[in-house]
Amino acid sequence: MSIADAFDSHDALGLAELVKTKQVSATELLDEAIRRTAEVNPQLNAVVLELHDRARALIANGLPDGPFHGVPFLLKDLALPWAGSPLKNATRLYETYVPDKTGTLLERHLAAGLVPFARTNSSELGILPTCEPELHGPTHNPWKHGYTTGGSSGGSAAAVAARVVPMAHGGDAGGSIRIPASAYGVFGLKPTRARNPVGPDASERAHGLGQDHALTLSVRDSAALLDATHGPELTSQYFAPPFTGRWLEETKREPGKLRIAFTHKPLLPGEENADCKRSVDDAVKLLTSLGHECVEEAPPVNSEKAALAFFTTYCAGVAGELMVAEQHLKRPVRPSDVETTTWLMSMLGRTRFSGGNFSVALRDMHELTRDVHRFMSRYDVFLTPVLGKPPVAIGGLEPKGFEKTSQKLAARFDLTSALKLPGLVEKAVSRAFGFAPFTAIANVTGQPSMSVPLFWNDDGLPMGACFTARFGDEATLFRLAAQLEQARPWRNRKPGVHAI
């Protein structure tokens, strides 16, 4: 078997088994992953920073005998530090930043035997549901060049979809694993809040909204990786409900008859889309054929109230991020350090939204969480589309015309008075959630949620189905995902741009 054939026919666990049985070496797998990157990256711009020498050093020094022994791995260029290696967070602000500590999650990746060899593209600071940062340039969708990948983990999803690697790191604070998983036709799971560690220098990410995990080709790789990484660390502020089993074993079990609520109507401000409705109806038909009970019902969500609470919290977080950056840089952050959207959100967080607004936003999100958990007491799983529309052209979610010009001027000259313009916040909220009016709810509630690639529209673009379980119940999701993977396999469905 050639190395290329091994990559094409094995997931990450399968590749690790080949290394353990000495059919291939970790160095051969690394060389093949680097070759595949060189083949497709000029068309995709998925990988933005090479770490080849560091990867070779890991192998030379001896790899742990973990479940992914010798498997090449990609790290998102956001928030997960590796001491001594650049972490740019897709922004000019951190273009020269080199952390002196390694993230706890990455330490667990390394202990599992993974071999990180590059970093992948992200939106700036992971803010937007796209992957078009000014620093690195946009990542292109391998299913349709010139179209968005979704984000913010777009580079990782592109690399997995294009068969560069079978698995890559991602993070999700509003849909940033599930959105690109949907746009690329791969599997992506956001774990329960606090399931994976975020230390050593943080106790939670994005006020509890964010959780890191991975984009994968197979369901079992996602389960096995979570087995290897989950659990609190000494500095954890709070814990996810304990799970004493093995999620990999859950993928081998039947889910039983599940009671599944579903809707195709946006939960946050947005319009219904025909393709989104078709994707959900198609999933319901498949689920029913597998013996599940599907009921059309949605939790009671005040979409405008929920969207404003999420947006307020995000703006406060961006403002805080830039304030912390000033402490590290020992100088003021300038508009030229970041993109226009980032600066405007920071301005909103510093001036338009008060501490009182932030407190109310947290209360509103807690109220939403209680309502959703009560709703979920009657269901095992909740099904929606991932996105509010199919993937759009790169730049398609940016403001246009006068709105774009006025935003650039306001950011460049720090015109706080412009933030009081009528409808400014409302337009920003509408644009933010029009593309992704479903995924952020699970970030607010902390529930585990996954995108499963079950549907492609008439233009050949993938559109994932979003399944959300009760708080702490990844087991049900993994059992269901494995059943769906067997009923409608997606591994051999490849985009036009993929490594050969």
Phi, psi and omega per residue, in radians:
M1 nan 2.267 3.099
S2 -1.329 2.830 3.099
I3 -1.093 -0.703 3.119
A4 -1.069 -0.743 3.106
D5 -1.117 -0.648 3.116
A6 -1.073 -0.774 3.117
F7 -1.089 -0.716 -3.067
D8 -1.259 -0.431 -3.015
S9 -1.945 0.013 -3.101
H10 -2.277 2.519 2.961
D11 -1.491 -2.986 -3.070
A12 -1.114 -0.753 3.100
L13 -1.093 -0.660 3.117
G14 -1.154 -0.704 3.093
L15 -1.122 -0.711 3.117
A16 -1.068 -0.669 3.119
E17 -1.139 -0.635 3.092
L18 -1.115 -0.659 3.112
V19 -1.195 -0.779 -3.090
K20 -1.123 -0.553 3.134
T21 -1.633 0.161 3.042
K22 1.082 0.474 3.025
Q23 -1.395 -0.498 3.007
V24 -2.448 2.901 3.081
S25 -1.899 2.794 3.085
A26 -1.060 -0.634 3.123
T27 -1.147 -0.697 3.105
E28 -1.116 -0.703 3.095
L29 -1.133 -0.739 3.121
L30 -1.084 -0.804 3.133
D31 -1.045 -0.693 3.135
E32 -1.186 -0.703 3.103
A33 -1.114 -0.692 3.094
I34 -1.143 -0.711 3.106
R35 -1.093 -0.752 -3.140
R36 -1.136 -0.676 3.082
T37 -1.044 -0.828 -3.130
A38 -1.085 -0.529 -3.112
E39 -1.250 -0.767 -3.002
V40 -1.841 -0.341 -3.022
N41 -1.112 -0.584 3.083
P42 -1.031 -0.457 3.128
Q43 -1.591 -0.427 -3.012
L44 -1.880 -0.629 -3.007
N45 1.014 0.838 3.126
A46 -1.522 -0.708 -3.114
V47 -1.726 2.254 -3.022
V48 -2.096 -0.137 3.136
L49 -2.636 2.170 3.130
E50 -1.542 2.432 3.080
L51 -2.261 0.668 -2.995
H52 -1.091 -0.783 -3.105
D53 -1.095 -0.667 -3.132
R54 -1.185 -0.667 3.108
A55 -1.115 -0.743 3.131
R56 -1.130 -0.620 3.114
A57 -1.147 -0.672 3.092
L58 -1.018 -0.812 -3.119
I59 -1.134 -0.761 -3.108
A60 -1.096 -0.577 -3.108
N61 -1.451 -0.113 3.132
G62 1.693 2.194 -3.094
L63 -1.681 2.536 3.056
P64 -1.054 2.668 -3.136
D65 -1.523 1.072 -3.123
G66 -1.646 -3.141 -3.078
P67 -1.130 -0.381 -3.138
F68 -2.017 0.634 -3.082
H69 -0.926 1.984 3.037
G70 1.498 0.120 -3.074
V71 -1.526 2.202 3.090
P72 -1.113 2.527 -3.003
F73 -2.501 2.596 3.114
L74 -2.016 2.445 3.117
L75 -1.880 2.341 3.026
K76 -1.150 2.473 3.135
D77 -1.404 1.076 -3.114
L78 -2.844 2.127 2.808
A79 1.235 -0.320 -3.100
L80 -1.837 1.757 -3.024
P81 -1.407 2.626 2.990
W82 -2.252 1.900 -3.014
A83 -0.881 2.226 3.095
G84 1.571 -0.085 3.121
S85 -2.060 2.511 -3.106
P86 -1.031 2.539 3.015
L87 -2.392 1.745 -2.990
K88 -1.593 -0.277 -3.131
N89 0.953 0.465 3.089
A90 0.997 0.588 -3.106
T91 -2.477 2.557 3.066
R92 -1.059 -0.475 -3.095
L93 -1.023 -0.645 -3.103
Y94 -1.968 0.438 -3.022
E95 -1.056 -0.503 -3.123
T96 -1.937 0.228 -3.057
Y97 -1.322 2.276 3.052
V98 -2.242 1.887 -3.096
P99 -1.191 2.687 3.109
D100 -1.853 0.107 3.090
K101 -2.275 2.758 3.088
T102 -1.881 2.351 3.129
G103 -1.083 2.505 3.138
T104 -1.021 -0.707 3.128
L105 -1.076 -0.747 3.117
L106 -1.144 -0.635 3.061
E107 -1.023 -0.659 3.121
R108 -1.286 -0.595 3.004
H109 -1.009 -0.829 -3.108
L110 -1.136 -0.688 3.118
A111 -1.138 -0.451 3.101
A112 -1.377 -0.069 3.098
G113 1.657 0.071 -3.140
L114 -1.218 2.677 -3.107
V115 -2.147 1.561 3.092
P116 -1.151 2.307 -3.094
F117 -2.273 0.003 3.115
A118 -2.975 2.905 3.025
R119 -1.965 2.629 -3.055
T120 -1.963 2.820 -3.032
N121 -1.211 2.682 3.137
S122 -2.617 2.806 2.909
S123 -1.190 2.778 -3.101
E124 -1.024 2.132 -3.131
L125 0.995 0.276 3.124
G126 1.210 0.371 -2.991
I127 -1.324 -0.778 -2.972
L128 -1.704 2.699 3.113
P129 -1.449 0.592 3.096
T130 -2.277 -3.066 3.103
C131 -2.460 1.182 -3.032
E132 -2.338 0.908 -3.067
P133 -1.234 2.573 3.085
E134 -1.145 -0.581 -3.083
L135 -1.119 -0.844 -3.036
H136 -1.791 -0.278 -3.009
G137 1.483 2.903 -3.045
P138 -1.325 2.595 2.946
T139 -1.580 2.387 -3.102
H140 -1.714 2.595 3.138
N141 -1.353 2.145 -3.116
P142 -1.158 -0.265 3.087
W143 -1.435 -0.434 3.134
K144 -2.778 1.824 -3.085
H145 -1.037 2.450 -3.126
G146 1.575 -0.038 3.132
Y147 -1.869 2.700 -3.071
T148 -1.192 2.653 3.058
T149 -1.599 -0.184 -2.858
G150 1.300 2.962 -3.094
G151 -2.828 -3.125 0.217
S152 -1.620 -0.141 -3.107
S153 -1.480 0.728 -3.031
G154 -1.180 -0.652 3.137
G155 -1.119 -0.751 3.121
S156 -1.120 -0.775 -3.137
A157 -1.121 -0.685 3.121
A158 -1.090 -0.740 -3.121
A159 -1.142 -0.683 3.115
V160 -1.215 -0.793 3.141
A161 -1.070 -0.658 -3.123
A162 -1.457 0.126 3.062
R163 1.122 0.538 2.988
V164 -1.232 -0.801 3.075
V165 -2.462 2.755 3.105
P166 -1.445 -0.137 -3.037
M167 -2.787 2.442 3.133
A168 -2.578 2.643 -3.125
H169 -1.216 2.532 3.033
G170 -2.623 2.923 3.087
G171 -2.357 2.704 -2.997
D172 -2.524 1.860 3.079
A173 -2.033 0.052 3.086
G174 -2.898 0.122 -3.100
G175 2.297 0.150 -2.915
S176 -1.263 -0.137 2.883
I177 -1.663 -0.831 -3.028
R178 -1.237 -0.619 -3.123
I179 -1.106 -0.956 3.105
P180 -1.182 -0.520 3.051
A181 -1.039 -0.723 3.100
S182 -1.140 -0.815 -3.075
A183 -1.198 -0.330 -3.066
Y184 -1.934 -0.162 -3.130
G185 1.315 0.642 3.066
V186 -2.163 3.060 -3.118
F187 -1.629 2.350 3.118
G188 -2.520 2.173 -3.130
L189 -2.096 2.278 2.963
K190 -1.691 2.060 -3.117
P191 -1.249 3.024 3.019
T192 -1.022 2.556 3.079
R193 -0.886 2.303 3.099
A194 1.247 0.198 3.103
R195 -1.197 -0.755 3.094
N196 -1.821 2.621 -3.116
P197 -1.312 2.679 3.102
V198 -2.155 0.117 -3.114
G199 -1.333 -3.074 0.198
P200 -1.544 -0.175 -3.038
D201 -1.850 0.294 3.082
A202 -2.532 2.662 3.079
S203 -1.904 -0.365 3.002
E204 -2.711 2.851 -3.124
R205 -2.036 2.264 3.083
A206 0.956 0.888 3.113
H207 0.980 0.585 3.119
G208 1.567 -0.086 -3.117
L209 -1.321 -0.519 -2.965
G210 -1.679 2.516 3.074
Q211 -2.611 2.337 -3.136
D212 -1.656 2.596 2.953
H213 -2.832 -2.054 -2.997
A214 -2.755 2.811 2.914
L215 -1.832 2.329 -3.058
T216 -2.424 2.829 2.979
L217 -1.475 -0.691 -3.108
S218 -1.887 2.654 3.091
V219 -1.187 -0.693 -3.049
R220 -1.165 -0.544 3.069
D221 -1.087 -0.737 3.125
S222 -1.092 -0.741 -3.141
A223 -1.141 -0.789 -3.113
A224 -1.171 -0.617 3.104
L225 -1.162 -0.718 3.115
L226 -1.147 -0.608 3.020
D227 -0.989 -0.663 -3.045
A228 -1.423 -0.379 -2.993
T229 -1.975 -0.323 -2.971
H230 -1.284 2.870 3.083
G231 2.013 2.586 -3.100
P232 -1.233 2.820 2.993
E233 -2.020 3.026 -3.051
L234 -0.961 -0.640 -3.042
T235 -1.658 0.163 -3.132
S236 -1.068 2.357 -3.124
Q237 -1.358 -0.593 3.082
Y238 -2.714 2.908 -3.016
F239 -2.067 2.622 2.914
A240 -1.320 2.746 3.080
P241 -0.941 2.309 -3.078
P242 -1.057 2.515 3.022
F243 -2.244 2.034 -3.017
T244 -1.717 -0.093 3.130
G245 -1.568 -2.718 3.100
R246 -2.220 2.135 3.141
W247 -1.146 -0.509 3.070
L248 -1.039 -0.685 3.102
E249 -1.173 -0.563 3.127
E250 -1.095 -0.557 -3.138
T251 -1.174 -0.238 -3.141
K252 -1.661 -0.038 -3.080
R253 -1.842 2.579 3.062
E254 -1.245 2.495 -3.135
P255 -1.329 -0.237 -3.020
G256 1.310 -3.093 3.127
K257 -1.393 2.009 -3.117
L258 -1.737 2.569 3.020
R259 -1.703 1.983 -2.974
I260 -2.098 2.075 3.002
A261 -1.466 2.612 3.112
F262 -2.584 2.685 2.998
T263 -2.689 2.649 3.000
H264 -1.958 0.035 -3.140
K265 -1.505 2.329 -3.085
P266 -0.974 2.414 3.088
L267 -1.521 -0.419 3.069
L268 -2.058 2.933 -3.033
P269 -0.908 2.173 -3.126
G270 3.026 3.002 -3.123
E271 -1.941 2.629 3.077
E272 -1.153 2.549 -3.135
N273 -2.198 2.400 -3.056
A274 -1.096 -0.727 3.130
D275 -1.144 -0.664 3.108
C276 -1.107 -0.735 3.106
K277 -1.100 -0.760 3.124
R278 -1.070 -0.678 -3.115
S279 -1.136 -0.708 3.123
V280 -1.234 -0.770 3.120
D281 -1.041 -0.675 3.108
D282 -1.132 -0.734 3.119
A283 -1.139 -0.714 3.125
V284 -1.079 -0.732 3.113
K285 -1.064 -0.755 3.120
L286 -1.140 -0.788 -3.126
L287 -1.078 -0.732 3.129
T288 -1.102 -0.702 3.124
S289 -1.131 -0.420 3.123
L290 -1.552 0.016 3.043
G291 1.734 0.122 -3.126
H292 -1.523 2.679 3.080
E293 -1.651 2.094 -3.105
C294 -1.989 2.226 -3.084
V295 -2.189 2.228 3.134
E296 -1.389 1.794 3.129
E297 -2.810 2.585 3.136
A298 -2.266 2.700 3.092
P299 -1.161 2.723 -3.126
P300 -1.317 1.641 -3.105
V301 -1.962 2.113 2.966
N302 -1.385 1.738 -2.924
S303 -1.084 -0.749 -3.122
E304 -1.168 -0.742 -3.141
K305 -1.136 -0.769 -3.131
A306 -1.156 -0.736 -3.123
A307 -1.132 -0.730 3.137
L308 -1.154 -0.674 3.109
A309 -1.101 -0.779 3.137
F310 -1.129 -0.779 -3.110
F311 -1.137 -0.720 3.101
T312 -1.055 -0.794 3.137
T313 -1.107 -0.711 3.132
Y314 -1.134 -0.772 3.124
C315 -1.092 -0.716 3.083
A316 -1.075 -0.695 3.125
G317 -1.145 -0.697 3.110
V318 -1.149 -0.763 3.098
A319 -1.035 -0.775 3.124
G320 -1.121 -0.669 3.121
E321 -1.049 -0.753 -3.131
L322 -1.257 -0.564 3.078
M323 -1.165 -0.713 3.087
V324 -1.153 -0.670 3.105
A325 -1.048 -0.657 3.116
E326 -1.088 -0.641 3.109
Q327 -1.137 -0.706 -3.135
H328 -1.255 -0.722 -3.077
L329 -1.398 -0.321 -3.101
K330 1.025 0.689 3.048
R331 -2.814 2.789 3.083
P332 -1.164 2.523 3.001
V333 -1.379 2.301 -3.091
R334 -1.803 2.711 3.075
P335 -0.938 -0.571 -3.121
S336 -1.253 -0.209 3.136
D337 -1.328 -0.393 -3.016
V338 -2.378 3.005 3.114
E339 -1.319 2.824 -3.093
T340 -0.993 -0.813 -3.117
T341 -1.067 -0.734 3.132
T342 -1.079 -0.793 -3.119
W343 -1.139 -0.723 -3.140
L344 -1.146 -0.710 3.097
M345 -1.123 -0.645 3.074
S346 -1.126 -0.738 3.106
M347 -1.076 -0.747 3.096
L348 -1.079 -0.728 -3.141
G349 -1.161 -0.494 -3.105
R350 -1.586 -0.502 -2.970
T351 -2.180 -0.791 -3.072
R352 -1.312 -0.682 -3.134
F353 -1.809 2.207 -3.131
S354 -1.577 3.061 3.023
G355 -1.038 -0.605 3.088
G356 -1.133 -0.730 3.081
N357 -1.043 -0.711 3.141
F358 -1.139 -0.728 3.120
S359 -1.099 -0.748 3.109
V360 -1.117 -0.693 3.124
A361 -1.053 -0.754 3.107
L362 -1.105 -0.734 3.109
R363 -1.078 -0.749 -3.133
D364 -1.128 -0.661 3.108
M365 -1.202 -0.626 3.081
H366 -1.155 -0.682 3.091
E367 -1.097 -0.778 3.096
L368 -1.038 -0.731 3.141
T369 -1.058 -0.773 3.125
R370 -1.084 -0.742 -3.132
D371 -1.116 -0.736 -3.120
V372 -1.201 -0.712 3.128
H373 -1.123 -0.652 3.067
R374 -1.104 -0.747 3.106
F375 -1.058 -0.768 -3.085
M376 -1.235 -0.235 3.098
S377 -1.129 -0.311 -3.138
R378 -1.745 -0.090 -3.087
Y379 -2.384 2.682 3.051
D380 -1.475 -0.636 -3.022
V381 -2.529 2.605 3.069
F382 -2.103 2.212 -3.074
L383 -1.937 2.303 3.026
T384 -2.500 3.004 2.856
P385 -1.158 2.836 2.978
V386 -1.401 -0.828 -3.063
L387 -1.929 2.830 3.100
G388 -1.521 -0.125 3.123
K389 -2.844 2.856 3.071
P390 -1.118 2.869 3.086
P391 -0.897 2.425 -3.087
V392 -1.887 2.963 3.121
A393 -1.111 2.598 3.074
I394 -0.979 2.315 -3.077
G395 1.528 -0.084 -3.063
G396 -1.229 -0.291 3.141
L397 -1.763 0.061 3.133
E398 -1.430 2.661 3.035
P399 -1.119 2.705 -3.095
K400 -2.149 2.833 2.976
G401 0.986 -2.314 -3.064
F402 -1.075 -0.663 -3.128
E403 -1.073 -0.747 3.131
K404 -1.144 -0.770 -3.136
T405 -1.111 -0.784 -3.117
S406 -1.139 -0.617 3.102
Q407 -1.157 -0.744 3.127
K408 -1.095 -0.725 3.127
L409 -1.161 -0.739 -3.141
A410 -1.081 -0.710 3.140
A411 -1.239 -0.756 -3.068
R412 -1.098 -0.703 -3.073
F413 -1.823 0.165 3.088
D414 0.934 0.861 -3.073
L415 -1.482 1.541 -3.114
T416 -1.122 -0.443 3.125
S417 -1.111 -0.509 -3.137
A418 -1.156 -0.378 -3.115
L419 -1.256 -0.200 3.138
K420 -1.626 0.025 3.140
L421 -1.046 2.398 -3.127
P422 -1.014 2.337 3.057
G423 1.413 -0.019 -3.082
L424 -1.060 -0.907 -3.116
V425 -1.144 -0.720 -3.109
E426 -1.071 -0.732 3.113
K427 -1.135 -0.708 -3.141
A428 -1.118 -0.750 3.130
V429 -1.124 -0.759 -3.130
S430 -1.076 -0.733 -3.135
R431 -1.192 -0.685 -3.092
A432 -1.123 -0.686 -3.025
F433 -1.800 -0.160 3.106
G434 -1.085 -0.595 3.139
F435 -1.435 -0.612 -3.069
A436 -2.359 1.317 -3.068
P437 -1.596 0.342 -3.094
F438 -2.196 -0.782 -2.858
T439 -1.166 -0.579 -3.016
A440 -1.130 -0.378 -3.122
I441 -1.031 -0.765 -3.135
A442 -1.201 -0.436 3.043
N443 -1.234 -0.663 3.105
V444 -1.160 -0.785 -3.065
T445 -1.438 -0.328 -3.120
G446 1.460 0.102 -3.081
Q447 -1.277 2.651 3.011
P448 -1.250 2.489 -3.038
S449 -2.646 2.518 -3.056
M450 -2.438 2.635 2.985
S451 -1.831 2.198 -3.126
V452 -2.044 2.213 -3.060
P453 -1.404 1.620 -3.066
L454 -1.982 -0.223 -2.948
F455 -2.471 2.403 2.986
W456 -2.151 2.352 -3.110
N457 -1.415 -3.094 -3.060
D458 -1.163 -0.340 3.068
D459 -1.513 0.048 3.127
G460 1.389 0.329 -3.140
L461 -1.722 2.300 3.137
P462 -1.242 2.579 3.084
M463 -2.459 1.869 -3.049
G464 -1.266 2.724 2.994
A465 -1.703 2.300 -3.089
C466 -1.737 2.068 3.117
F467 -1.989 2.232 -3.139
T468 -2.136 2.311 -3.118
A469 -1.875 3.124 3.082
R470 -1.151 2.770 -3.116
F471 -0.970 2.190 3.100
G472 1.490 0.026 -3.003
D473 -1.874 1.046 3.014
E474 -1.109 -0.473 -3.072
A475 -1.010 -0.793 3.118
T476 -1.077 -0.720 3.136
L477 -1.110 -0.772 -3.130
F478 -1.147 -0.689 3.103
R479 -1.110 -0.784 -3.138
L480 -1.150 -0.774 -3.125
A481 -1.065 -0.723 3.124
A482 -1.122 -0.667 3.097
Q483 -1.122 -0.755 3.126
L484 -1.165 -0.666 3.112
E485 -1.075 -0.661 3.128
Q486 -1.296 -0.664 -3.101
A487 -1.281 -0.599 -3.125
R488 -2.457 1.358 -3.065
P489 -1.053 2.497 3.135
W490 -2.086 -0.172 -3.002
R491 -0.999 -0.681 -3.071
N492 -1.536 0.084 3.077
R493 -1.614 1.802 -2.990
K494 -1.916 2.578 3.089
P495 -1.288 2.964 3.136
G496 -1.070 -0.619 3.088
V497 -1.747 1.913 3.070
H498 -2.698 2.701 -3.111
A499 -1.235 2.517 -3.119
I500 -2.111 nan nan
